[in-house]
Amino acid sequence: MKAVRDNKVYNIDETSKSTYLAQGFDITDDHFNIIERSPAATVPYTEYQKVKNELEELKAQKAKK
């Protein structure tokens, strides 16, 4: 398992997982598939706006039916 943040990657074990999560690291498997996101992770505003626009479009489509 790995702890990943920015350009830092550490090999960790289960016992140190919570420590790295608290420090803002994401936990991944050895192939960098995310196991658990850091509670401190944030969504970039552009991504938020994209999802918000998609939601509004879907609501509008549903209202037309």
C-alpha positions, 0 to 999 in steps of 0.5 A: 500500500502507498501514501500519495500526495503531490509528488511524494509517494511512501510505501506504508503498512496498515498501522500507519495508514491513519497517520498518513490520511490525517496528514493529507495523503491518499492511500493507494494500492501498489498499482496506484488505485485509490483505496481511501481519499484523505479527509482533507482532500478538496475538489477543484472549483472547475470540477465542482462547476462541471458537476453542478452544470450537469446536475442542472441540465439533468434536472431541466430534462427531468422537468420536461418529462 
